[in-house]
């Protein structure tokens, strides 16, 4: 078998085709075979050489689309002119207005955490292995040093804040009315304060409500052609 001399081009092509299908058919209506059929010559083996599942393809596509967001998060983390608390506020505002929510709402994966359990698992893994250690924990530790964040458990606080924000407060893995979203964000801010971190809403509730509107519109559109693929 000929060796692939340009694996980065192959990966880019897989991600391009997959995202286009996710946008036009919906995430749940797109199968691995759909992606293979639209790759113009690439084999199933070539796809599985790089990705084990459709979920991993989506995760990689989100990472690629979020490169500008990651650059901004690093800039915030390394800003020498902000306190830890100010950085944490900026981090959450930037994240909620980043491209991930827009992409997620447009491809509209099912909110059922059992049906999309692998997606939920990848999000959980990303929080603990990437978001917390690279971005949030260094900021919380700085906040402890400069006195703007009060905690004796910076790592645990960092994990709780991000897990709740990504997997509980947001609507990605559960259906939510506008009132429920508003209530969860309000409680999230109260809880953060009780844990030693002062956060402001600063548009988080409205961003999640916009996400919900787009998600429901797209989910209704995709349900008309739903095929039950995986």
N, C-alpha and C positions, 0 to 999 in steps of 0.2 A: 504494500500500500504506500502511495506517495505521501511523504511527510508534508504537513501544512506549514509552509514557510511564513505565512502571515496570519498567525492566530488572532491578533488583535483586530484584523479586518473581518475575520469570520465572526468574532464576538460582536463587533459593531453591527454587522449585517443582521445577525440573529436578533439583537435588541431593537434595531430599526423596524424590522418586519413585525416582531411581536408587539411593540408599542402601537403600531398602526392598526393591527388587528384588535388589540385591546380597546383602542379608541373607537373603532368602527363597529365592532361586534359586541363589545363588552368583555370583561375579564372572564366571567364564568362561561360565556358562550364560545370562548376560544380554547381549542385543544392544542396539545403539542403537535398533533398531526396537521392541524391547520397551519401552524407556524412552518413546519417542514415543507408542506405543499407550496408555500409562498416564497421559499428561499431560493428558487431558481437554480437547482443543481446540487445544493448541499444535502447530504444524506442524514438520516436519523442518527447514525453513529456520530456524525460530526457535531450535531446538536448536543447529544448526550455526553460527548467528550468534554464539553464546556459546562453544561448545566444538567443537573439531575432531575429537575422538574420545572413546570411552568412557574411555580412560585419563586424559584431561584432566578428565573429569567426576569420576572417582575422586580425582584429585589435588586438585581444588578442594573436594570433599567432605571430604577429610582435613584440608585447611587450615582449613575452617570448624569441624570437630569438635575441632580442636587449638587453638582460640583460647585456652582456659584454660591449656593447656600452654605456649604461646608467652608468655603473660603471666608465668607462673612462671619461664620461662627468662630473660626480661628482668629479673625481680626478682633472680634469682641473679647475673646478669651485672653488675648495678649495685649489688649489696650492698657497702657500704663496710667491712664488718666481717670479710670473708673474704679469705684469700690467693687468688692465682690457682689454685693447686693445689686448694684447698678448693672453689673455685667449679667447677672442672672435674669433680671428683668428684660434686658435687651436681648438675651438669648431666647427667651420664650416668645417675645414679640416677633423676632425675626423668624423663628421656626414656624410659628402658626401662620405666617404670611408667605412661607416658602412655597416651592413648586410641588412638594409632595402631596399636600392636601388637594391642590387643583388636579393633579394627575389621578389621585385616588378617587375623587368624586366623579371624574370623567369616565373612568373605566368601570366604576361602580361594582366592585366585588361584593358578594353577599355579606351582610353584616353578621350572619350566624357564625359564631366562633367555632362551632363544631364542624360545619361544612368547610370553612376555610381555616381549619386548625393549624395547617402548616404555615399559612401567612401570619397567623397570630404568633406562632412559635418563632418565626423569623424576626418579627417585630420585637418580641421579648428578648431574643438573643442580641439583636442590634442595640437595644437599650443598655444591656449589661456589659456587652463587650466593646461597644464603640462610643455611644453617646455619653454615657456616664464617665468612663475613664478619660476620654479625650477632651471633652468639653465641660461637663457640669462639675465633676469632682474638683478639678483644679480651681474653678471659680469659687465653689463653696469653701474650699480650704483657704483661698485668699480672703474670703469674707470673714472666716473665723479669725484669721490673723489681724485683719484691719478693724474688726469689731462690728462690721455691718451685718453679719450673720451669727446667730447665737445657737450653737449646737456642740455637743460633745461627740457626735457621731456623724462626721461629714460624709463618709461613704454611704452609710445607710440612708441618710437624709437625701443625698443625691439620687439614689436608686428609687426611693419612694416618690420623690417629686416627678421624676421622668416617667416611671411606670404608670402613675396615676394620670399624668397628662396625656400619655400616648394610648393607654389601654382602658382607661376608665372615664376620664372627663370628656374625651373626644367621642364622636359618633361612629368611628370606623367599624367597631365590632358590636354595635348594638343600635337599634332604632331609637330615636329620641325626638320628642316634640321640642319646639323652641323653648317652652317653659322648663322642660327637664334639662336641656343644655344650659340654660341660664342658671338654674339651681345648682347644677354640678360645678360650674365655674365659680359661682359665689362661694360654695362650700370649700372648693379647692383652695381658694385664696385665704379663707378663714383658717383652714387646716395648716397651710403653709405658715401663716402668721403664728399659730400656736406652736409650730415646730421651730420657730426662730427665723423665718424668712418673710420679709414684707414684700408682697407682690401686688401689682395693680392689674386690673382687667386689661386696660389699654387696647381694646379692640378684639381681645381673644374670643369673647362670646359672639360678637358679630361675625367674625371670620368663620367660626364653626357653624353658625346659622346659615351663612352663605354656602358653605360646604354642603350642608344638609339639603338645601333647596336644589342645588345642581345634582347631587347624588340621586335624589328621588326622581328628578326628571329623567336622568339617564337610565336609572334602574327600570322605570316604567317603559322607556323606549326599548331597552334590551330584552325585557320580559316577553315582548311580542314575538321575538324570534328565538326564544330560549330553547336549547337542545339538550340540556343536561350533560354537557361534556365536562371533562376534567383535565 
